Amino acid sequence: MSLIIGRNVSLKYFNSALPALIDVNFKIPIGRITLFMGKSGSGKTSLLRCIANLVTNYTGDIVFNNCSIKKLSRSVRVRSIGFVAQQFNLFPHLTVLENCLQPQQLVFGYSRSMIEEKTLLLLNSLGLENFTDRRIHQLSGGQMQRVAIARALCMDAQALLMDEPTSSLDPESTAQLRDILLSLLEKGVSIAISSHDMLFAKSIFDHCYFIESGRILEESTDHIRRYMQAS
């Protein structure tokens, strides 16, 4: 069963002569990791940003539980889909804990007393129990990524989108990320990842699309395996 479905999604940025996406069709199944593989500039980040509703001028349709993402209210959308950007987009003037509390307060109107315990438990589950009072500049790349994941999950997101999650990670942090993603699957979170990191893809290999020049060339595990072996 699919949680998110894209139908004939096309996108062209106003300042680009070439389209970023061309008639893309895809499915993100419930409780699985969906990989969008491709080289830089292939369109995979643009696709994730469309799914997260950060880019809205695409044609075609993207639905979450059979409802168009464009029609979801802000509060429903953030509860449905969390997005972890390549640069994490954390607030440098806030602590780790405050980075996770503030979105819940702003979007849902929760008081700190209502959400602090739940948020601390989530941070603890990601190995951040000793970092809650640190500022973002005091963290490693892997730690910042875990904070970004925690912030998305604090909004009770059913799907987690991650753009090039290993781009700034060392091998040890990449292995920790893999373990975190597998544990999230056990908790029922559906995951979609854009990446060109073949070694990482092999370690979490599941459901893959290969994108090139804005088009999905094939949804075939054999094809992806051949591509990875040749890279």
MOMOTA-V727985 format. One line per field, one symbol per residue. phi: phi as a letter, one per 20 degrees, with the letter a starting at -180 (. if undefined). psi: psi as a letter, one per 30 degrees, with the letter a starting at -180 (. if undefined). burial: b if it has 16 or more other ideal C-beta (glycine too) atoms within 10 Angstrom, else e. A space follows every 50 residues. Layout:
phi=???
psi=???
burial=???
//
This chain:
phi=.deccdclfcbcffecfdfecclecbcdffmcdddddrfgnfoffgffff ffmedceednbccdlmdggfeffgfffffecdcdfgemleefedfgfffe fggfffedmfegffcffffffffffdmdfecfeeeffedfgfffffffff gfffemfecddcelfdfddegffffffgffffffgfeneeccceacefff gffcgbdccddblndefadbfffffffffee
psi=kkekkkjhkkkkkfgkfkkekjhkklkjlkglkkkjkllkgffeeeeeee efgfkfgllakkkjhgkkeffkleeeeffekkkjlegehljfflleeeef eeeeeeefgklefefeeeeeeeeefgggfggfgllefglleeeeeeeeee eeffghkfkkkkjhfgfgkleeeeeeeeeeeeeeefggkkkkkklgjeee eefgkcjkkkkkhgkjekijeeeeeeeeff.
burial=ebbbbbeebbbbeeeeeebbbbebebbbbeebbbbbbbeeebbbbbbbbb bbbebeebeeebbbeeeebeebeeeebbbbbbbbbbebebeeeebbbbbb bebbeeeeebeeeebbeebbebbebbebeebbeebbeebeebbbbbbbbb bbbbbebbbbbbbbbbeebeeebbebbbebbeebeeeebbbbbbbbbeeb bebbeebbbbbeebbbeeeeeeebeebbeee
//
